[in-house]
Amino acid sequence: MLCALARNGNPIEDIKKNLDTTFKKPISRSDKFLINDVMNTMCPEIDNRKIFENI
């Protein structure tokens, strides 16, 4: 879902909001690892580090 949002040109704020509503805060280390791993595989062209800034 996050890759689709990013590829469709949604602003980083919308992607963060979706992440925030999907995962309880604070995002666990294992969830963050899985999200990064999936995004690196499914949409490597997207810099997913920006998604986790200030979360």
Backbone as JSON Lines, residues from 0, in Angstrom:
{"i":0,"aa":"M","n":[0.82,-1.19,0.0],"ca":[0.0,0.0,0.0],"c":[0.87,1.26,0.0]}
{"i":1,"aa":"L","n":[1.92,1.27,0.83],"ca":[2.78,2.45,0.89],"c":[3.48,2.68,-0.44]}
{"i":2,"aa":"C","n":[3.9,1.6,-1.09],"ca":[4.54,1.75,-2.41],"c":[3.55,2.32,-3.42]}
{"i":3,"aa":"A","n":[2.31,1.85,-3.39],"ca":[1.3,2.35,-4.31],"c":[1.04,3.84,-4.08]}
{"i":4,"aa":"L","n":[0.96,4.24,-2.83],"ca":[0.75,5.66,-2.53],"c":[1.91,6.5,-3.05]}
{"i":5,"aa":"A","n":[3.14,6.02,-2.82],"ca":[4.31,6.77,-3.26],"c":[4.4,6.83,-4.79]}
{"i":6,"aa":"R","n":[4.13,5.71,-5.43],"ca":[4.21,5.67,-6.9],"c":[3.15,6.53,-7.55]}
{"i":7,"aa":"N","n":[2.02,6.7,-6.88],"ca":[0.95,7.52,-7.44],"c":[1.12,9.0,-7.14]}
{"i":8,"aa":"G","n":[2.24,9.34,-6.54],"ca":[2.57,10.74,-6.33],"c":[1.97,11.39,-5.1]}
{"i":9,"aa":"N","n":[1.49,10.58,-4.17],"ca":[0.94,11.13,-2.94],"c":[2.06,11.77,-2.12]}
{"i":10,"aa":"P","n":[1.76,12.87,-1.46],"ca":[2.79,13.52,-0.64],"c":[3.2,12.64,0.54]}
{"i":11,"aa":"I","n":[4.41,12.83,1.0],"ca":[4.97,12.03,2.09],"c":[4.08,12.12,3.34]}
{"i":12,"aa":"E","n":[3.41,13.23,3.55],"ca":[2.53,13.38,4.7],"c":[1.36,12.39,4.65]}
{"i":13,"aa":"D","n":[0.81,12.16,3.44],"ca":[-0.27,11.19,3.29],"c":[0.21,9.77,3.54]}
{"i":14,"aa":"I","n":[1.42,9.48,3.1],"ca":[1.98,8.15,3.3],"c":[2.23,7.91,4.79]}
{"i":15,"aa":"K","n":[2.76,8.92,5.47],"ca":[2.98,8.8,6.91],"c":[1.67,8.64,7.66]}
{"i":16,"aa":"K","n":[0.65,9.37,7.24],"ca":[-0.66,9.27,7.88],"c":[-1.23,7.86,7.73]}
{"i":17,"aa":"N","n":[-1.08,7.28,6.55],"ca":[-1.54,5.92,6.33],"c":[-0.77,4.94,7.19]}
{"i":18,"aa":"L","n":[0.51,5.12,7.29],"ca":[1.34,4.27,8.14],"c":[0.91,4.4,9.59]}
{"i":19,"aa":"D","n":[0.62,5.62,10.0],"ca":[0.22,5.89,11.38],"c":[-1.11,5.23,11.72]}
{"i":20,"aa":"T","n":[-2.04,5.21,10.78],"ca":[-3.35,4.6,11.05],"c":[-3.31,3.08,10.93]}
{"i":21,"aa":"T","n":[-2.33,2.54,10.24],"ca":[-2.24,1.09,10.04],"c":[-1.49,0.41,11.17]}
{"i":22,"aa":"F","n":[-0.47,1.03,11.69],"ca":[0.35,0.44,12.74],"c":[0.23,1.26,14.02]}
{"i":23,"aa":"K","n":[0.14,0.55,15.15],"ca":[0.07,1.28,16.42],"c":[1.43,1.88,16.74]}
{"i":24,"aa":"K","n":[1.39,3.01,17.41],"ca":[2.61,3.71,17.79],"c":[3.03,3.28,19.17]}
{"i":25,"aa":"P","n":[4.28,3.23,19.45],"ca":[5.37,3.36,18.49],"c":[5.46,2.11,17.63]}
{"i":26,"aa":"I","n":[5.89,2.29,16.4],"ca":[6.04,1.15,15.49],"c":[7.17,0.29,16.02]}
{"i":27,"aa":"S","n":[6.89,-0.99,16.17],"ca":[7.89,-1.9,16.73],"c":[9.06,-2.06,15.76]}
{"i":28,"aa":"R","n":[10.18,-2.45,16.3],"ca":[11.38,-2.65,15.48],"c":[11.13,-3.73,14.43]}
{"i":29,"aa":"S","n":[10.4,-4.78,14.8],"ca":[10.15,-5.86,13.84],"c":[9.21,-5.39,12.73]}
{"i":30,"aa":"D","n":[8.18,-4.59,13.07],"ca":[7.3,-4.05,12.03],"c":[8.06,-3.11,11.1]}
{"i":31,"aa":"K","n":[8.9,-2.27,11.68],"ca":[9.68,-1.35,10.86],"c":[10.61,-2.12,9.92]}
{"i":32,"aa":"F","n":[11.24,-3.17,10.43],"ca":[12.11,-3.99,9.6],"c":[11.32,-4.6,8.45]}
{"i":33,"aa":"L","n":[10.14,-5.16,8.75],"ca":[9.33,-5.79,7.7],"c":[8.86,-4.77,6.66]}
{"i":34,"aa":"I","n":[8.45,-3.6,7.12],"ca":[8.01,-2.56,6.19],"c":[9.17,-2.16,5.27]}
{"i":35,"aa":"N","n":[10.33,-1.94,5.84],"ca":[11.51,-1.58,5.03],"c":[11.87,-2.68,4.06]}
{"i":36,"aa":"D","n":[11.85,-3.92,4.51],"ca":[12.2,-5.05,3.65],"c":[11.23,-5.18,2.48]}
{"i":37,"aa":"V","n":[9.94,-5.09,2.77],"ca":[8.94,-5.19,1.71],"c":[9.07,-4.03,0.73]}
{"i":38,"aa":"M","n":[9.23,-2.83,1.25],"ca":[9.35,-1.67,0.36],"c":[10.62,-1.73,-0.48]}
{"i":39,"aa":"N","n":[11.71,-2.2,0.1],"ca":[12.95,-2.32,-0.67],"c":[12.8,-3.33,-1.8]}
{"i":40,"aa":"T","n":[11.96,-4.33,-1.6],"ca":[11.72,-5.35,-2.62],"c":[10.7,-4.87,-3.66]}
{"i":41,"aa":"M","n":[9.61,-4.29,-3.19],"ca":[8.51,-3.93,-4.08],"c":[8.68,-2.59,-4.78]}
{"i":42,"aa":"C","n":[9.35,-1.66,-4.13],"ca":[9.53,-0.34,-4.74],"c":[10.89,0.24,-4.33]}
{"i":43,"aa":"P","n":[11.96,-0.37,-4.83],"ca":[13.3,0.08,-4.44],"c":[13.63,1.5,-4.86]}
{"i":44,"aa":"E","n":[12.89,2.04,-5.81],"ca":[13.17,3.4,-6.27],"c":[12.7,4.46,-5.28]}
{"i":45,"aa":"I","n":[11.95,4.06,-4.27],"ca":[11.41,4.99,-3.28],"c":[12.3,4.98,-2.04]}
{"i":46,"aa":"D","n":[12.71,6.16,-1.61],"ca":[13.53,6.28,-0.41],"c":[12.62,6.22,0.81]}
{"i":47,"aa":"N","n":[12.48,5.01,1.38],"ca":[11.54,4.84,2.48],"c":[12.05,5.39,3.81]}
{"i":48,"aa":"R","n":[13.27,5.88,3.86],"ca":[13.77,6.5,5.09],"c":[12.96,7.75,5.44]}
{"i":49,"aa":"K","n":[12.49,8.45,4.42],"ca":[11.71,9.67,4.65],"c":[10.38,9.36,5.34]}
{"i":50,"aa":"I","n":[9.86,8.18,5.11],"ca":[8.58,7.8,5.69],"c":[8.7,7.68,7.21]}
{"i":51,"aa":"F","n":[9.86,7.26,7.68],"ca":[10.05,7.03,9.11],"c":[10.64,8.23,9.85]}
{"i":52,"aa":"E","n":[10.89,9.32,9.17],"ca":[11.4,10.51,9.83],"c":[10.33,11.08,10.75]}
{"i":53,"aa":"N","n":[10.72,11.44,11.95],"ca":[9.82,12.08,12.93],"c":[8.62,11.22,13.31]}
{"i":54,"aa":"I","n":[8.79,9.92,13.27],"ca":[7.71,9.03,13.72],"c":[8.1,8.45,15.05]}
